[in-house]
């Protein structure tokens, strides 16, 4: 089995996931991992699949594209070989959640991510939400892998100083604490 990464992006409509997954199933590709979201009516997904020997990236891209086109769905498909080497800092990390909120402006994500990059902190997930009202407020949620060697208090102070300098509110919490606080009880 060879692994292939497939990304699909475009205008959302009902049946997109079915069109993609049924095409993959016909090619005998097993979905190992998948992430999918809708942003303001735009579909975005990434699939990691195991494909039988002889099934190439271009084959998978073609069959998924044809499946979408047959259903008159306007999405772009890209497939490439899965690279087994991933970012590894060589150091143990802990999961933290950084939330930022305040007036939206173009440089907020670049500003915050520059600190993460300088400190060798990997962003594992990022969600940016602009409030639907006229307030121009935004909320960013960064899920990061914080290396154990980083002084937590100094890192927190660095983030807070940067946020304060542009009138943003910021919070950093260990993922376990964040989830405990934000967990919705099921009754």
Secondary structure in CASP SS format (residue, H / E / C, confidence):
PFRMAT SS
TARGET T0000
AUTHOR 0000-0000-0000
METHOD secondary structure of the structure
MODEL  1
X C 1.00
X E 1.00
X E 1.00
X E 1.00
X E 1.00
X E 1.00
X E 1.00
X E 1.00
X E 1.00
X E 1.00
X E 1.00
X C 1.00
X C 1.00
X C 1.00
X C 1.00
X H 1.00
X H 1.00
X H 1.00
X H 1.00
X H 1.00
X H 1.00
X H 1.00
X H 1.00
X H 1.00
X H 1.00
X H 1.00
X C 1.00
X C 1.00
X C 1.00
X E 1.00
X E 1.00
X E 1.00
X E 1.00
X E 1.00
X E 1.00
X E 1.00
X E 1.00
X E 1.00
X E 1.00
X C 1.00
X C 1.00
X E 1.00
X E 1.00
X E 1.00
X E 1.00
X E 1.00
X E 1.00
X E 1.00
X E 1.00
X E 1.00
X E 1.00
X C 1.00
X C 1.00
X C 1.00
X C 1.00
X C 1.00
X H 1.00
X H 1.00
X H 1.00
X H 1.00
X H 1.00
X H 1.00
X H 1.00
X H 1.00
X H 1.00
X H 1.00
X H 1.00
X H 1.00
X H 1.00
X H 1.00
X C 1.00
X C 1.00
X C 1.00
X C 1.00
X E 1.00
X E 1.00
X E 1.00
X E 1.00
X E 1.00
X E 1.00
X E 1.00
X C 1.00
X C 1.00
X C 1.00
X C 1.00
X C 1.00
X C 1.00
X C 1.00
X C 1.00
X C 1.00
X C 1.00
X C 1.00
X E 1.00
X E 1.00
X E 1.00
X E 1.00
X E 1.00
X E 1.00
X E 1.00
X E 1.00
X E 1.00
X E 1.00
X E 1.00
X C 1.00
X C 1.00
X C 1.00
X C 1.00
X H 1.00
X H 1.00
X H 1.00
X H 1.00
X H 1.00
X H 1.00
X H 1.00
X H 1.00
X H 1.00
X H 1.00
X H 1.00
X C 1.00
X C 1.00
X C 1.00
X E 1.00
X E 1.00
X E 1.00
X E 1.00
X E 1.00
X E 1.00
X E 1.00
X E 1.00
X E 1.00
X C 1.00
X C 1.00
X C 1.00
X C 1.00
X C 1.00
X C 1.00
X E 1.00
X E 1.00
X E 1.00
X E 1.00
X E 1.00
X E 1.00
X E 1.00
X E 1.00
X E 1.00
X E 1.00
X E 1.00
X C 1.00
X C 1.00
X C 1.00
X C 1.00
X H 1.00
X H 1.00
X H 1.00
X H 1.00
X H 1.00
X H 1.00
X H 1.00
X H 1.00
X H 1.00
X H 1.00
X H 1.00
X H 1.00
X H 1.00
X H 1.00
X C 1.00
X C 1.00
X C 1.00
X E 1.00
X E 1.00
X E 1.00
X E 1.00
X E 1.00
X E 1.00
X H 1.00
X H 1.00
X H 1.00
X H 1.00
X H 1.00
X H 1.00
X H 1.00
X H 1.00
X C 1.00
X C 1.00
X C 1.00
X C 1.00
X C 1.00
END
